[in-house]
Amino acid sequence: MNIELRHLRYFVAVAEELHFGRAAARLNISQPPLSQQIQILEQQVGARLFARTNRSVSLTEAGRQFLADSRQILLQVSEAAARANRLHNGETGELHIGFTSSAPFIKAVSDTLSTFRQRYPDVHIQTRETNTREQISPLTEGALELGLMRNTLLPDTLDWQVILREPLLAMIHRDHPLADKPEVSLVELGKEPFVFFDPHVGTGLYDDILGLMRRYDAVPTITQEVGEAMTIIGLVASGLGVSILPASFRRVQLYEMRWVPIAEEDAVSEMWLVWSKHHELSQAAERFKQQLLNAAKVSVSLPKV
């Protein structure tokens, strides 16, 4: 059996028109080749599909059954092609993104997520909240297509682009003498009890911020080590010490805590969009990447707070 899709299309046209001349005109072919192809189809099927007389054409019982099945087959082929096309164009499928806890607080990220969801509702976005270091292996292996992380040392297998360069801000309890200053220095903060990340958590901010403080000979005494940025904010609001986080966290406003600018001009942090050099991005991932990079253009050089 060697039935081709064109045979089914020819058959459906004749079955719907019940006239070889009109079916040939509809298919934009001449009538003799159409009649020949229908005869070949009947031979392949092993059944007479049409009852022909000099004046009329009608479907046999086998023809009526074959018409229903042929329509279903052609519809399935059309739908399969449409699904493949939408997947190729990034309109369906899955998108796997890793992000640090601060990423959703960045306007370019939240705006891109919202816009992408509206434009491509059939793309299932799989997000994984994880720290910077824990994203590196899944990105290298292809388990994650895109990663949003703080600036850190990356292997040669990964490529990246800055989507946000933002100031670091001091977090101080409202009743603390430093809370009312227009800005504070890293040395001043280093003299206070410090609430910060546990070094084993793997956040890029740990090395980034402590490295910055060491450059200014500010060595903080870390009295509380925690795993999450939101826990740091809560403990500072409780008066257990001071801390430093990127300005994107400033969207969290608590009555008991003040966000205070840091005097040193290089007190900044970067958010990176990271992807593998060796795993081709899906079209959905490529679309998301370009939308985020376009949205981030206005955010890369934020003024100091």
PEJOKA-V481460 format. One record per residue. N is the residue number from 0. RES is the residue in one letter. BURIAL is # if it has 24 or more other C-alpha atoms within 12 Angstrom, else .. Layout:
n: [N/N]
res: [RES/RES]
burial: [BURIAL/BURIAL]
This chain:
n: [0/1/2/3/4/5/6/7/8/9/10/11/12/13/14/15/16/17/18/19/20/21/22/23/24/25/26/27/28/29/30/31/32/33/34/35/36/37/38/39/40/41/42/43/44/45/46/47/48/49/50/51/52/53/54/55/56/57/58/59/60/61/62/63/64/65/66/67/68/69/70/71/72/73/74/75/76/77/78/79/80/81/82/83/84/85/86/87/88/89/90/91/92/93/94/95/96/97/98/99/100/101/102/103/104/105/106/107/108/109/110/111/112/113/114/115/116/117/118/119/120/121/122/123/124/125/126/127/128/129/130/131/132/133/134/135/136/137/138/139/140/141/142/143/144/145/146/147/148/149/150/151/152/153/154/155/156/157/158/159/160/161/162/163/164/165/166/167/168/169/170/171/172/173/174/175/176/177/178/179/180/181/182/183/184/185/186/187/188/189/190/191/192/193/194/195/196/197/198/199/200/201/202/203/204/205/206/207/208/209/210/211/212/213/214/215/216/217/218/219/220/221/222/223/224/225/226/227/228/229/230/231/232/233/234/235/236/237/238/239/240/241/242/243/244/245/246/247/248/249/250/251/252/253/254/255/256/257/258/259/260/261/262/263/264/265/266/267/268/269/270/271/272/273/274/275/276/277/278/279/280/281/282/283/284/285/286/287/288/289/290/291/292/293/294/295/296/297/298/299/300/301/302/303/304]
res: [M/N/I/E/L/R/H/L/R/Y/F/V/A/V/A/E/E/L/H/F/G/R/A/A/A/R/L/N/I/S/Q/P/P/L/S/Q/Q/I/Q/I/L/E/Q/Q/V/G/A/R/L/F/A/R/T/N/R/S/V/S/L/T/E/A/G/R/Q/F/L/A/D/S/R/Q/I/L/L/Q/V/S/E/A/A/A/R/A/N/R/L/H/N/G/E/T/G/E/L/H/I/G/F/T/S/S/A/P/F/I/K/A/V/S/D/T/L/S/T/F/R/Q/R/Y/P/D/V/H/I/Q/T/R/E/T/N/T/R/E/Q/I/S/P/L/T/E/G/A/L/E/L/G/L/M/R/N/T/L/L/P/D/T/L/D/W/Q/V/I/L/R/E/P/L/L/A/M/I/H/R/D/H/P/L/A/D/K/P/E/V/S/L/V/E/L/G/K/E/P/F/V/F/F/D/P/H/V/G/T/G/L/Y/D/D/I/L/G/L/M/R/R/Y/D/A/V/P/T/I/T/Q/E/V/G/E/A/M/T/I/I/G/L/V/A/S/G/L/G/V/S/I/L/P/A/S/F/R/R/V/Q/L/Y/E/M/R/W/V/P/I/A/E/E/D/A/V/S/E/M/W/L/V/W/S/K/H/H/E/L/S/Q/A/A/E/R/F/K/Q/Q/L/L/N/A/A/K/V/S/V/S/L/P/K/V]
burial: [././././././#/#/#/#/#/#/#/#/#/#/./#/#/#/././#/#/./././././././././#/#/./#/#/#/#/#/#/./././././#/#/#/./././././././#/#/./././#/././#/#/././#/#/././#/./././././././././././././././#/#/#/#/#/#/#/#/#/#/#/#/#/#/#/#/#/#/#/#/././#/#/././#/#/././#/././#/./#/./#/#/#/#/#/#/#/#/#/#/#/#/#/#/./#/#/#/#/#/#/#/#/#/#/#/./#/./././#/#/#/#/#/#/#/#/#/#/#/#/#/#/#/#/#/./#/./#/#/./././#/#/#/#/./#/#/#/./#/#/#/#/#/#/././././#/#/#/#/#/#/#/#/#/./#/#/././././././#/./#/./#/#/#/./#/#/#/./#/#/#/#/#/#/./#/#/#/#/#/#/#/#/#/#/#/#/./#/././././#/#/#/#/#/#/#/#/./#/#/#/#/#/#/#/#/#/#/#/././././#/#/#/#/#/#/#/#/#/./#/#/#/./#/#/././#/#/././././#]
